[in-house]
């Protein structure tokens, strides 16, 4: 993916499904309208995780709702737009449904990519704090195949109730707070592992606060914000990256 004519859009953290149906539906409609507005311009759409506040696929059951956003993603891929979906900590249980039904490409780990001749590193951004052993344990637990199989044995009504309770706890625990570069796990991780790798842009979600931070004179660290409070997104065109707010 290196065509100089690429126009890529980036979003993250819509957390559709929370805190209640009516407010989530309004947010879903706004996001769907935004995606509709870019379909004539975008070559690529990157979703950097937590589009849904909770997602789990049984073999024959998927979460109720989200028909507008799923239909729009299918429309975008049908038009030839490449949609890249990075799983987050709230939609970690993405399996085959979205790929098969909407045509998105799924990523379950950080990924480097060249877009329009510029070098990108992208990840949702969770689990980068190496000192947060509790979070890392829970992420291991949620990605364990045996535990996923056991969870799938629960009736969906019970399983979704448990999972939504955990999602609410996780969202409160990892909610928005002011960006302080010297204290940020994403910044610390980037300095230790990424700043000498020749990347032009490091793109993350998860943090909910929109940030455009110069990690080095040649590398910008971007946190996309969210679609709960900020309605922010990134756009890359003609070699430049812009962090914008949908109005």
ABEGO torsion letter per residue (X at the ends): XABAABBBBBBBGAGBGOABAAAAAAAAAAAAAAAAAAAAABABBBBAEGABABBBBBAABBBBEGAAAAAAAAAAAAAGBBBBBBBBAAAAABBAAAAAAAGBBBBABBBBBBBGGBBBBBBAGBGABAABAAAAAAAAAAABAAAAAAAAABBAAAAAAAAAAAAAAAAAAABBBBBBAAABAAAAAAAAAAAAAGBABBBBBGAGBBBBBBABAABBBBBAEBAAAAGBBBBBBGGBBBBBBBX
